[in-house]
Amino acid sequence: LRLSHRAFFYPEGSSATFPGGTLLSNNGVYFLIAPDNTRKQFTSEKAVRDFGYDPTTFLSVSKEELNLNSDGGMLTRSIDEIPAGAFIRSRDVFYTYDGKQLIPFVSRNAFLQQFPESWALNRDASFIESKTVSEEWIGFPSGSLLAWGDGVFLIDGSAPRPILSPEIFLSLGFSWDDVSLATNEEISLAKKGKFITFGATHPDGTVLFDTDTDRYFLIQNKEKREIQSDTLRQFLLKNHHPILVSSEKITASCTLQEWKRFSLFSKGSQCTIPLDQLSGILGDSFEISITPSIPARIDQAEITFESQINKKTLLQTLTKFRDRILSRYTSS
């Protein structure tokens, strides 16, 4: 039995890369990360300025950091156009260009939650009118914490999911300092998702910090991807704190003992693990593994958590019952 946050149980994938729209520089050579996650090289510093970029705002990276994103060739578009992956600002509305259309951000704050304002190219209204503008909107990035009304919402993908209580918020390792105020328009952009309860999985965009190995991981597509670039780590954590986890191999175990037969060819076993062996470990979810000493087929596993009956545990149980009822029967 292991204890951690559920997302830390994900398998480890390839190294994390810079997201689309990021501007990078290395020894006087300038790059834009395209929507396909490849790096596109500007032909010269003059070309950078001709597009309207300020070269001093690009993130300076090492060759190793640059190579996290694969080579996508040169930027060959005319300066009258804009490259795919570029950001545009017009009349204080921010857009991203995917190569075919402009996609607006729901607000300036939603853009700034991800990227610096200096990376948006200034264009007038006629430029916007000359392009196809998507009817879809880009909201706050996945993993953001937003305060609206009397509650706090966690953005999971594009859906805001209400967090049921302060206890649940803290159990997931979140910091109140990371919560941003949201307007009605920003929070109603997407249909609200299910309530966040105890043991919820952290969504894509979450950064985990392993306090035992000093390694950072980005959660993406049910994988934890190590953040090997200091520049990328600082970029991803500019607006929030990482979720603390522990890879310390503290496990609680027991030996299965035969306790009854189900049939002539099937038998069951049981054992008990005191959970105080895992006290002090960061996380709110358990991972259970069974290692038979002889070849065996597991048809069924029954797991029961028991607490001593006292005032504290009774209140905790009643709170969890309330949260589960709200998560199932309260409309969002």
Disulfide bonds with the S-S distance in Angstrom:
Cys254-Cys271 1.85
